[in-house]
Amino acid sequence: MPVTINGNGSITGLAVGGLPDGCVDADTLAAGAAVPADGSITTAKLASGAITAATLPAGTIIKYQNTTGGSSNQNVNVNQSWTTLTGTIVDFTPTFSNSKLDMNWNFTIENQAGINGLHFRIYRQSPIGGSDIKIFEMSQHSHWATGLADWSGPGTIYLHHNDTPGVTTPVRYFVQAYKEAGNNMYINYGSDADGINMTIREVKQ
């Protein structure tokens, strides 16, 4: 088929692959042009670094971090006082200052005697070593009568919160617990490998 330059500016008659190597550059591929559906633009043809976190759409998970604290086995033996659960401390560095961090803590707890009430808080420390800011509080998680003498649950605790720290420097998160009565309360009493499991997903906005 002959190559024809039409009056409307189009060219017909070019065979697939008929253009010589190197004749199509970045300017030829107009910004916003539709990507061919035939899969001709492959991963191997993309320039190194062409796709970065900055080019990904909103709602994309751009960073994932999972931390376990199997050896904590911390005893909280003070009543009516907020106690930091050392095994729940996790540091994270956001990619963007406006990112939303989807955070989850999953850990086990055993109580000795009735606690009457169990409460939790999540704190953010930014910068690390700076001031602590309370970002979450669950004031009435569960209740057991103070007359209960034996070991009791609640077993597994699940805490979830979304936070936007507003920085791209390292921040620290940790959980505090508060019991109203009772004796010893252990976090991850069995020192299980996944007895304390913390996950942070950074979601681009």
Secondary structure, 3 states (H helix, E strand, C coil): CCCEECCCCCEECCCCCCCCCCCCCCCCCCCCCCCCCCCCCCHHHCCCCCCCHHHCCCCCEEEEEEEECCCCCEEECCCCCCEEEEEEEEEECCCCCCCEEEEEEEEEEEEECCCCCEEEEEEEECCCCCCEEEEEEEEEEECCCCCCCCEEEEEEEEEEEEECCCCCCCEEEEEEEEECCCCCEEECCCCCCCCEEEEEEEECC
